[in-house]
């Protein structure tokens, strides 16, 4: 009896398709089941005021040049 064998490349392509499909489905499931909200403190969320303080700059310069 003669068996029809699939070429090796076709088998690899089918296995790759199954793996990619499983991977995509697993990521979709994970995105729906996990909590992605994180609590961020107010200190981090405070707005940065871009103001140059001359006194602080002078103190920094004095530390660099003793």
Secondary structure, 3 states (H helix, E strand, C coil): CCCCCCCHHHHHHHHHHHHHHHHHHHHHHHHHHCCCCCCCCHHHHCCCCCCCCHHHHHHHHHHHCC
